[in-house]
Amino acid sequence: MIATRNAHRAASAFGACCILIALAAFSSAAWPQAGYLHNVSGLVSIQREAGKVEAAKAGDKFDANTVYRTGADATLMLKFADGQVVALGANSALRVDQYHYDPASRSQNRSTIEMMQGEMRFVAGLIGAANSEGVRVIAGNSVINISPGGADFSVGVTPGAQEAGYIAVALGEISARTPSGDIGKITAGQYAPWQPGRTPALPVPLAAAPATIQASVAALWAAILPASTPVEVASAARTAATVAALGPAMASVGVNQRLAAEADANRAQAAANANPQNAQLRAAAQGARELANLATKEAAAASEAGIAAKAIATMLQDLPPTAAGPVLAQAPAAAAARPGESIPTITSVTPGAGGGCTGSKC
């Protein structure tokens, strides 16, 4: 009898273990990764948790505890499952510290990113629009908080004991806590700096910022960002990888054709020059030159077609999931643009299918 009971208990324990293992496996598979690299330009490195440093490329997926670094003249664009977008400037470093996204439990969603140095543009996704307290942006030793409804802003920081930085807001409203003091409210179209040993001044119009700051912000705002709508990370990552290869491939074909046509035209012209009385060679040289000119135009068209194809693919990639629900937040009123400039917009965001949870704090 006792042996039978022990056998039953052992079987029950074994069955429970199997169930727990199955649930753990299902849970791991059910949570997709935090996001993917939407675009990479120049030399960009990625270092995953307890991993080696590798070259980053468009289409790579990432989890929490991932660090990105950009070289000189390099840029990086990250898109998260909830639609959050981060564009990193040159000579910058960013850590994705914590990320949890589940459309079914909006109040529990969290995103924490840390810009260790450099400049970046941040556009809130569904987490920031639905639960602004769930978004934490760290820049050096400063912490930036966004107001309900989301925000689109740029931030730059030089870290260290003498930390200095700035914030420029395109849309929405944010506040900041810096080593030099708190900055209570920065609204669309405003700029606020902080420097060591000085209490931060009140925000001023971006037009009053130093020319170098205006140029940095303009470069970040000029980048074409994906829509801040939720995505299925794996599918969007595949599209990003395809898009990244599409433009250069088309342009390369056009360039090769142009070079071949130029070589033919030069050979034909050399033959005509060596035989100036030969009308047939002169006609052949003229025809070859016309073909070379046509190939030059076609190469330019191929390059433009590659750019257009990438733009179209990006638009298709940014379409919200078919299971999207009702709109949660509308874009705030756009700030007044300076002459020749357009203010970025935060598109309406809708909850998508799937979710993500990464990081030890989930």
N, C-alpha and C positions, 0 to 999 in steps of 0.2 A: 504493500500500500504506500509506504513512505517512498520507496523507489519510484513508484508510478507518479506520485505527486512531484518528486524532484525532476523527473523526466518532463512532466507537463510544464513545470516552472522554467526549466532550461529551454524548452521549446518556445515558451511564451517570450522569454528574454531574448532568445535568438530572433524570433519574429519581430519583436519591438526594435531590435537593433537594425534589422533589415529595413523596416519602415522608416526609421530615422535616417539611415543612409540614403534611401530612395528620396526622401523629402529633401535632404541636403543637396543631393544631385539635381533634383528638380529646381530647387531654389536657386542654385548656382546658374543653371541654364536659363531660368526665367528672367534673371536680371541682365539685360544687355549692358554693354560698356557705356562709360560716361559720355563719350563723344568721339569725334574724329577730326582729322586735319582736313579742313576744307580747301586750303590753298597754302603752298609753300613757295617762297622765292628766295634764292640765295642759299647760303650755308646755314642750316638750322640743325641743332642736335636735340635728341630726346634721351632722357634717362629715366627708365621705369624703376619702380620700387626694387631696391636691392639688385639692380641690373646694371649692365655696362652702358656706356654712352654710344649711341648710334646716330647715323644720319636720319633725319626725319624726311618723310615724303608725303605728298597729298594722298589721302585715302587711309593713312595709318589710323588705327583706333587707339583709344587711351582710356585708362582708369584713373582713379585718384592716386595720389602719391607719385605723380609723374612731373618731371621737370623739363622745361624747354628753354633753350638758349639760342639766340639769333646772333649771327655775325654782322660785320659791317655791310651795309646795303642789303641786309636780309630782312624778310618779313614773314610772318606766320599768322594764319587764321584758323582758329578753333571753333567748332560748332558742337554744342552739347545737345543731349537728347531732348531737353525741354525747350530748345530753341535759343538758349543763351549763346552769344557770340563774343569772342575775344580776338582782337587783332593786335598782334605784338609787333612793335617797331624794331629797328635795328639796334644791335648791341644791348639787348634786353634779356631778362631771365624771368620765367614765370613758373610757379608751381601750382598744379591742380591738387589742392590739399584734401578736400572732402567733397563728395557729390552723391546725392540721393534724389532720385526722381521716380515717382510713382503717381500717375494721373489719378489713381483711385484714392490717394491719401494726400491731398494737396497741402494740408497743414503740417505734414511731416517732412516735406521736401526741403532739402538743404543744399547749398552750394557755397563753398569757401575756396577762393583762389588767392594766391599771394604773388604779387609782382615784386621780385627781389631787387630788381634794378631796371632802369630804362623807361620806356614809354609804352602805353597800350591804350586801346579803345575798348570799352566794355558796353555791350548792349544786353539788357536783361531779357530773359526768356519768360516762359510760363511761371517758373518759380518766383521770379521777381515781381511779375505782374499780379500773381494771386496771393503771394505771401512774402512781402518785401523783407520781413524779419528773418526769413530763411536764407537771405543772400548776404554774404560777408566778403568784402573785397579788402585785402590787405596790401598796402604799398609801403615797403620798408617797415618802419615802426608805426605807421599810420593806418587807421581803419576808416573805411568809407562805408556809409550806410545809405541805401536808396529809399526813397519814399514810395508809398503804395502806388501801383500802376506801372512800375518799371522806370527805367532811365537809360539814357545813352550818353556816355561821358568819356572823356580822355583824361588820363593821369600820367604824370611823369615823376620819377623820384630818383634822387641820388642818395643811396643809403649810407649809414654809418653814424658815428657819434655826432657829426654835424649835418644831419639829414636835412635836405631841402627838396621841395617838390611843388607841383601845381596840379590843379584840377580845372578842366574846362567842360561845361555841360552843354550838350546839344539839345537834349529833350529830357523832361522830367525834373526831378529835384533831389538833391543829395545833401548830406552833411558829412563832416569829417572830424576825426579826433587825431591830432598830430602831436609830435613831441613838443612843438612850440605852443600848442594850445588848440582849442576847439574852433571849428568853423561851422557856425550854426546852420546856415542854409545857403545853398548855391543853386540857382535856378537856370533855366534854359537861356543860353546866350551869355552866361557869366563865367568869369575866370577868378580863381582864388589861389594865390601862392602861399607857401610857408617857408620860413628860413630859420636857422638856428639863432637863438638869442633874441628873437623878435616875436611879439604877439601877432598872430595872423590878422591882417587887415580885412576889412569888409570886402566881399566879392565886388568886382567891377566888370563892365562889359569886356568881352574878349578883345574888342578893338583896342582897348587900353593896355593890353598885355605887351611885353617886349616882342620885338619882331621875330626873334628866334623861337619864342613860344608859339606865336601865331603860325609860323611856318611849320612847326612840328605838328600842331593840331590840324592844320589844313591838310598835311600829308596823310594823317590818320583818317580824317573825314573824307578824303578823296577816294579811299579804298572802296571797292564795290563789295558790300557784305551780303551774305546769304540772308534770307528772311528769318526773323526771329520767331519762327514757328517750330513746334516739336517735329522731330524726325525719327525714323527707325534707323538707328545708327549703322547697322551692318550694310543695309541697302544704300544709304547715302554715302558711306565710305567707298563702296565699290564704284559708284557714279563719280565721286571726286577723283579717284585714281584714273578712271577712263578719260574724264575731262582733261586732267593734267597732261595726259599723253596725246590728246587729240590735236590741239593747236600746233605744237612743235612738229608733229608728224606731217601735217598738211603743209606747213610752211617749208619743211625740208624738201618735200617733193617739188614744190615750185622753185626753190633755189637751185636744186640740181638741174632742172630743166633749163633754167635761165643760164647757168654756167655752161652747159653743153651747147646751147644755141650761140652763146657769145664766142665759144671756141671755134665753132663752125664758121661763124661770120668772120672772125679774124683770119682763119686759114683761107677763106675765099677771097678776102680783100688782099692778102699777101700774094696770092696767085694772080689777081688782076693787076696789082702794082708791078709785078714782074713781067707782065705781058700787056702793056698799056694799049696796044693796038687790037687786042682780042676782045671784040664786042661781047662774045658769049661769056667770057670770064667776068667782064664788067657787070653783065646782067645777073650772073650767078651771085656775085658779091653783093649787089644791091638787094637781091631776093633774100640772101642769108641775113643781111642786116635787118631787113624788115621782120624776118622771123625772130631774130634776137630781141628786137624791140617788143614784139608781141609776147615773147616769153617773159620779158621783164614785167609787163603789165599783168600777165597771168600769175607770176610769182607774188606780186603785190596782192592780187585778188585772193590767192590761196592763203596768204597770211591773214587777210581780213576775214576770209571764210572760217579759218581756224578760230579766230577770236570770236566771231559770231556763233560758231558751233559751241564753243565753251560757254558763252553767255546763255544760249538756249538750253544747254544741258543743265546749267546751274539753275535756271528758272524751273525746269522740270523737277530737278532734285529737291527744290524748296517747296514744292506743292505739299500742303498739309496732308496727313494721313486721311484715308477715306472714312475712318471711324471717328473723325474729329467731332467734338461736341460743340456747344454754344460758345460764342465769344465771351471771354472772361474780362478782357480789358481793352479799351480803345486807346489809340495813340493820343498822347497829350497834344495840346495845341502847339504847332511848330513855332520856334523862335524866329525872330526876324533875321533874314540872311543879309550878310554883307554883299555889296555889289559884286556880281560875278560868282557868287557862291550859292550853293544850295544846302539847306540844313538837312541832315539825315533824319529819317523818320523811323519810328518804331511801329511796325505793322501790328495789326490786331493778332492776338495769339489765341490758339484754340488747343484744347487738350488732345493729345494724340494717343494712339495705342502703344502699349508697352511701357517700360520704365527702366530705371537704372539705379543701382545702389552700389557705391564703391567706397572704400576707405574704412579705416578701423572704427570710425565714430558712427557708422550707420546702425 
